[in-house]
Amino acid sequence: MADTQQNQPKNDATNQENDETPSNSIGIFNNFPLFASIWSLIGIIAFLLSLVCFGYSGTFGQKILGLVISLVFGPFYFLYYYFSGSYCKSNSVGGRRRRK
């Protein structure tokens, strides 16, 4: 009985359908190096901006918090930057003045 099962031809169409896996699928695991590179680049930019913000308005605590957020959470620093009211704003009160 085992010999008859071995001698039967296999259905190639059925086997191809079952064996195929999508090789061009786009997923987080296939593009992880790209995702990690972009995350790191944005994190470095966030860190540099947090250092630049030490020269602008805001309390010392806000500046330290911005630095810590940029180091730990990377790109999420920009949420803190955007939603914080007085952090890293211009030092001038009246804005730019024109020379006469």
Backbone as a ProteinNet text record, in pm:
[ID]
protein_1_A
[PRIMARY]
MADTQQNQPKNDATNQENDETPSNSIGIFNNFPLFASIWSLIGIIAFLLSLVCFGYSGTFGQKILGLVISLVFGPFYFLYYYFSGSYCKSNSVGGRRRRK
[TERTIARY]
81.1	0	86.4	199.5	287.9	348.9	368.5	426.9	332.8	203.5	109.3	104.1	124.1	122.2	248.3	360.4	483.6	484.5	419.4	421.3	319.3	228.8	129.3	193.7	161.4	219.3	161.9	246.8	202.9	136.7	41.7	-27	58.2	129.7	223.2	152	35.4	-36.1	-77.5	-123.7	-165.1	-44.1	66.3	185	243.7	239.5	291.6	207.4	77.3	-9.9	13.3	37	55.5	195.2	294.3	431.4	470.7	396.8	435.5	409.2	506	489.8	518.4	447.1	469.5	609.7	695.3	833.1	847.5	750.7	761.2	663.1	625.5	533.4	606.8	536.3	594.5	549.1	642.2	611.4	721.1	694.2	790.5	917	906.4	1023.7	1110.3	1050.1	1128.2	1200.6	1142.3	1200.4	1257.3	1288.2	1337.1	1465.6	1563	1684.4	1654.4	1565	1527.1	1456.3	1364.3	1291.3	1385.9	1478.9	1574.4	1667.1	1705.7	1792.7	1722.3	1598.5	1522.2	1495.4	1459.6	1434.8	1560.7	1676	1801.5	1836.9	1818	1848.5	1760.6	1632.2	1541.5	1573.8	1615.7	1656.4	1779.8	1875.7	1995.4	1959.5	1871	1825.4	1753.8	1671.6	1601.1	1700.3	1803.7	1904.6	1976	2014.8	2083.5	1993.3	1866.8	1773.6	1752.8	1751.2	1736.7	1858.1	1975.4	2094.1	2087.3	2037.2	2022.8	1923.2	1821.3	1716.6	1765.6	1885.1	1939.5	1966.5	1979.4	2004.1	1878	1761.3	1635.2	1555.4	1435.5	1353.4	1307.6	1263.4	1215.8	1290.7	1228.4	1294.6	1402.7	1491.5	1598.7	1541.2	1432.2	1366.8	1309.9	1251.7	1199.5	1312.5	1424.1	1538.2	1595.8	1606.7	1655.8	1556.9	1427.6	1325.9	1330.9	1348.8	1362.2	1482.2	1593.9	1714.3	1692.1	1628.1	1603.1	1505.3	1401.4	1304.1	1371.8	1458.6	1526.2	1620.5	1684.3	1775	1701.9	1592.7	1523.6	1422.3	1344.1	1233.4	1258	1368.3	1405.3	1304.6	1241.4	1150.8	1029.1	994.1	880.2	911.4	1037	1076.5	1000.4	973.5	907.4	764	701.6	570	583.7	685.1	710.8	745	826	865.6	744.2	654.8	538.1	434.5	408.5	300.1	341.9	470.8	514.6	503	436.7	405.7	524.4	613.1	720.9	858.4	864.7	992.8	1049.6	1174.4	1252	1188	1139.3	1084.9	1188.9	1162	1255.6	1275.5	1395.9	1425.6	1375.1	1358.9	1316.4	1168.4	1132.2	994.2	911.3	964.2	887.7	913	988.8	1021.4	1138.2	1155.1	1266.6	1236.1	1338.1	1323.5	1397.3	1339.8	1401.5	1499.5	1608.9	1704.1	1656.8	1674.5	1635.8	1756.5
-118	0	125.6	119.6	234.6	259.7	150.8	166.9	241.6	221	287.8	437.7	475.7	618.5	687	617.5	678.5	690.9	599.7	600.5	696	747.7	839.4	974.3	1034.3	1165.8	1272.3	1364.7	1473.6	1581.3	1644.3	1754	1879.3	1919.5	2031.4	2162.9	2183.5	2310.1	2324.8	2215.6	2220.8	2244.8	2178.7	2195.1	2335.3	2392.6	2527.5	2629.3	2610.9	2704.4	2698.1	2577.9	2562.7	2605	2589.6	2617.9	2764.3	2837.8	2976.1	3064.8	3145.4	3249.1	3382.1	3484	3611.9	3664.5	3669.5	3712.1	3863.6	3932.2	4077.3	4147.5	4081.8	4145.5	4254.6	4362.2	4474.6	4463.7	4452.5	4441.2	4503.5	4520.3	4584.4	4500.9	4367.3	4282.7	4280.8	4296.4	4301.1	4433.9	4540.8	4673.2	4724	4635.7	4678.3	4760.1	4723.1	4807.1	4950.2	4965.1	5099	5175.3	5109.5	5172.1	5212.6	5126.7	5156.3	5270.2	5276.7	5385	5519.4	5523.2	5648.2	5689.2	5594	5622.2	5680.5	5621.9	5670.2	5809.2	5833.7	5964.6	6073.4	6047	6144	6160.8	6054.9	6063.8	6150.6	6140.6	6224.5	6370.8	6395.7	6532.4	6588	6505.9	6549.1	6582.5	6500.9	6527.1	6659.4	6682.7	6808	6928.6	6916.5	7027.6	7052.6	6947.2	6967.2	7038.4	7015.8	7089	7235.5	7260.4	7398	7473.4	7406.8	7471.8	7520	7478.8	7531.3	7681.6	7733.9	7876.3	7958.6	7895.2	7966	7968.5	8021.2	8038.9	7904.8	7908.7	7789.6	7773.3	7704.7	7681.9	7575.7	7569.9	7470.8	7329.5	7310.5	7180.2	7137.6	7232.8	7200.8	7161	7228.7	7197.8	7059.9	7026.3	6893.8	6786.1	6811.6	6715.7	6694.4	6802	6789.1	6705.7	6725.4	6647.6	6499.1	6470.8	6331.9	6265.4	6336.4	6280.1	6251.1	6341	6317.1	6197.3	6177.4	6063.2	5930.7	5929.9	5804.4	5768.7	5867.1	5838	5882	5948.8	5985.3	6075.4	6026.1	6108.9	6162.6	6098.8	6148.9	6282.1	6323.4	6454.6	6566.3	6547	6651.7	6677	6578	6601.1	6694.1	6671.6	6759.4	6899.9	6908.4	7036.9	7115	7045.3	7110.6	7151.4	7064.3	7089.5	7166.8	7183.3	7260.9	7408.9	7482.1	7621.9	7715.1	7710.7	7808.9	7748.8	7623.3	7556.6	7591.5	7635.6	7657.4	7760.5	7867.7	7976.5	8086.9	8186.6	8296.5	8372.8	8421.2	8498.4	8641.1	8693	8831.6	8844.8	8955.4	8975.9	9029.7	9125.1	9190.3	9135.7	9033.4	8979.3	9055.7	9047.6	9115.8	9263.9	9341.8	9485.7	9522.5	9613.7	9661.2	9772.3	9773.1	9883.9	9999	10117.7	10235.8	10306
0	0	0	64.6	68.9	-68.3	-147.2	-280.4	-373.3	-360.8	-450.6	-422.5	-297.7	-266.6	-317.8	-318.7	-366.8	-518	-587.9	-733.6	-794.1	-717.1	-771.6	-798.7	-912.7	-944.2	-851	-813.5	-726.3	-809.7	-749.8	-816.3	-796.9	-900.4	-888.6	-861.1	-918.1	-897.3	-751.4	-690.3	-550.7	-460.5	-488.6	-406.8	-418.1	-535.9	-553.2	-477.8	-478.1	-407.4	-257.5	-204.2	-60	-14.8	-101.2	-62.5	-79.2	-157.2	-183.5	-62.9	-34.1	66.9	-0.8	37.6	-29.7	3	-97.5	-75.4	-80.6	-135.9	-145.4	-51.8	55.8	149.5	227	253.8	326.5	469.8	560.1	701.6	783.7	911.1	1001	1014.5	1005.4	1022.6	897.2	780.8	658	643.9	696.9	684.9	816.9	908.7	1039.1	1032	949.4	942.4	896.8	803.2	757.3	868.6	936.2	1047	1159	1194.5	1301.6	1262.5	1136.6	1090.8	1097.5	1052.9	1056.2	1200.3	1285.7	1427.7	1492.9	1463.2	1520.6	1470.9	1343.4	1286.4	1348.2	1360.7	1421.5	1569.9	1637.1	1776.8	1795.5	1704.5	1711	1687.6	1593.1	1567.6	1689.9	1755.6	1876.4	1987.4	2002.7	2105.2	2078.8	1954.2	1920.5	1943.3	1907.6	1929.5	2078.2	2158.1	2302.3	2360.8	2304.8	2348.6	2306.2	2186.1	2137.1	2223.4	2271.6	2350.4	2486.3	2528.4	2653.6	2642.7	2522.6	2503.6	2487.9	2493.3	2474.2	2604.1	2595.6	2715.9	2771.8	2895.5	2964.2	3094.4	3186.5	3314.8	3298	3395.3	3391.9	3395.4	3470.7	3476.8	3342.3	3268.8	3135.5	3041.5	3053.7	2966.4	2996.9	3123.8	3162.6	3119.2	3138.4	3096.3	2944.5	2870	2724.5	2685	2755.3	2727.9	2759.1	2871.7	2909.9	2812.8	2774.2	2679.1	2545.7	2501.1	2372.7	2380.8	2495.3	2509.3	2522.1	2597.8	2626.4	2517.1	2474.9	2383.7	2239.9	2212.9	2076.9	2008.1	1902.6	1823.5	1899.4	2011.7	2088.9	2156.6	2153.4	2204.7	2133.5	2005.4	1927.8	1974.3	2034.7	2096.4	2216.3	2299.4	2412.9	2364.4	2261.9	2205.3	2153.9	2089.6	2029.5	2134.7	2231.4	2325.8	2450.9	2473.6	2589.2	2556.1	2644.7	2616.8	2610.9	2709.7	2715.4	2690.3	2656.7	2636.6	2500.1	2498.8	2376.4	2283.5	2340.6	2260	2252.4	2174.6	2156.1	2286.5	2309.4	2429.7	2420.7	2300	2287.2	2317.5	2384.8	2425.6	2310.4	2240.4	2134.4	1996.1	1986.4	1854.3	1794.9	1664.9	1598.2	1583.4	1595.9	1574.6	1447.8	1376.2	1253.7	1285.3	1210.9	1223.8	1137.9	1189.8	1111.9	1060
[MASK]
++++++++++++++++++++++++++++++++++++++++++++++++++++++++++++++++++++++++++++++++++++++++++++++++++++

